[in-house]
Amino acid sequence: MSEFVAPAQQPAWPGALPPQPPRAPEGLLKAVVALLGLVALTDLFAVFADLRVANLTGDGKNSAVTSAGDFDAADSLYGVAGLFQTVAYVACAVVFIVWFFRMRRYVGALAQDAFERGPGWAIGSWFIPIGALWMPFRIALQMWNAATRTLGSEPARYPSPWPVRLWWSLFVLSGFAGRFASGYDIDAPLAEIRSAVLRTAVSDGLDIVAAAAAVYFAVRLTALHRRPAPESGSNAPLPSGFQAL
C-alpha cells in the first residue's frame, strides 16, 4: 500500500501582497475643516473691514469721516482683509480639491459602477470653463448616492442629498456675488464707495455661510461612507474627532 504524501506547500510569491482595503482620507478631512474655518474667519474679518469703510462714507452723500487719517486707516484694513482672504481661500481650495479627489478614489474602490467618469475628473472638473458650474456637483452627488448602497434596499431609508445641494448652491451663489462685488476707487464719489463695500460685505457674508455648508457636506459624506450596513450589525467607527450628524 502506497503511502500518501501531502503535496509540498508552495512558497508565496514575493510580489503577491494581500490587497489593501481603501482608506477614507480622514486626515485630509480634518485639514479641510480647519481651512474652511480659517476662510470663514477671514471673511468675518473682511465683513468688519467692509462695514467700517461703509460707516465712514456716512449716508453716501455726506461723509462721516472726522479726518483723512480715519479713512486711510479703514482703507488699509480693507486691503489687509482682502489679502488674508486670498491666502486662506487659495490654501483651502488646494486642500479641498485634493480631499475631493481622494474621496472620489476611495468611494470608487467601493462602488466602481457608481460614477460616469474616472477619478481624475474629481480634479479636472474644477478647471473646465462653464462645466465647473455643475460637474463637481455631479461627482459629489454620485459619491453621496454610492453611500446609500450600504443602507439597505428601502429607498425611504436613504439619506436625502440636501447637504450636497445646499453646499453647491451656496458655493455658486457666493461665487457670482463675488463677481458683482468689486473694489472701490478711493477718489470715487461717496455713494459709489458705499455701494461697492456693501456689495462686498454681502459677498463675504455668503462666503461664511458657504464655508459652513461645505464643512457639513464633507463631514456628512465621510460619515456616510464609514457607516456599516444595518444587516451587518457591526459598529465601524466614524473618523476620529467627528460624530455622526
Secondary structure, 3 states (H helix, E strand, C coil): CCCCCCCCCCCCCCCCCCCCCCCCCHHHHHHHHHHHHHHHHHHHHHHHHHHHHHHHCCCCCCCCCCCHHHHHHHHHHHHHHHHHHHHHHHHHHHHHHHHHHHHHHHHHHHCHHHCCCCCCHHHHHHHCCCHHHCHHHHHHHHHHHHHHHHHCCCHHHCCCCHHHHHHHHHHHHHHHHHHHCCCCCCCCCHHHHHHHHHHHHHHHHHHHHHHHHHHHHHHHHHHHHHCCCCCCCCCCCCCCCCCCC
